[in-house]
Amino acid sequence: MASDFALSVPAELESSLRLKTVQYFVTHRPWLDLYGINVRPVAPFGSVSRKPYVDSALIHRCLPDELLFEVFARMSPYDLGRASCVCRKWRYTIRNPVFWRNACLKVWQLSGMVENYKILQSRYEGSWRKMWLLRPRIRTDGLYVSRNTYIRAGVAEWKITNPVHIVCYFRYMRFFPSGRFLYKNSSQKIKDVVKFMNFRASKADCVFSGHYTLADDKVEAAVLYPGMRPTVLRIRLRLRGTTAGANNRMDLLSLVTSGVNDSEVTGHDEDILGVVEGWQDDETHNPDVPAVSHKRGLTPFVFVPFEEVETSVLNLPVEKMDYFVPG
């Protein structure tokens, strides 16, 4: 039975009220207007299929393609990777193999140009960019740091407490494309050590130079400690990365110290790696300096770029970070 108080609403007013109600529930989405519309991609610099096209972006109108190419040619590969995320046109331009060929030939210059071209064709399908991402390489734009800690017993006070101390020290390695590297063992933080990691460092800075070789992902390195009893430090490492192309970790496989004769070392800049090549782990050429294979302090190396030295977590004191997991 219908109610006596029901109101009769005209059809025109009812449709108007229904339209206003729908507007509250339907959200306007401008990107839905792009469905079915073909957006033309910007052709890369030097493409044969390039047609006259006016780019609406202000930076593309003010910066010619030739000048943009010269800017990219002077950037490091890691900066190129960041720049490729800016827009589609930059990404296509940066995919030019010229940028990646120069970077690959500089990083693997010890292998020689002919060997690099053979590896390019046999393993990476002729793609320099793929070779840069997948082939193991040692990074030279920062420092490899190994943070090590151990517990040392302190002096007992009044025979009541036996304090212990957490001792923290670092191994620093900086590599160069020429096959040389710098090594420093110190308790100083990375922000204080980075300014000494160069060939102009004095003897008081305790920075020693050595030579290294890279075969696939294996690194062989050797550094000479000069003095009355010259000692050589032989290091074997395995290069890896947390992501493709990162190469930001090095596992310390072995660390051996051995003695060498004075006749075997003629100069400070001599290739000590060639002198100790083929030595066994227990081999020494100086009876006063026995061969020692170290089993402690083998924490993996973590790569820290120069621009992140000041903000790296490795600068934290032991009170805030007693143990560090390299990953």
Disulfide bonds with the S-S distance in Angstrom:
none
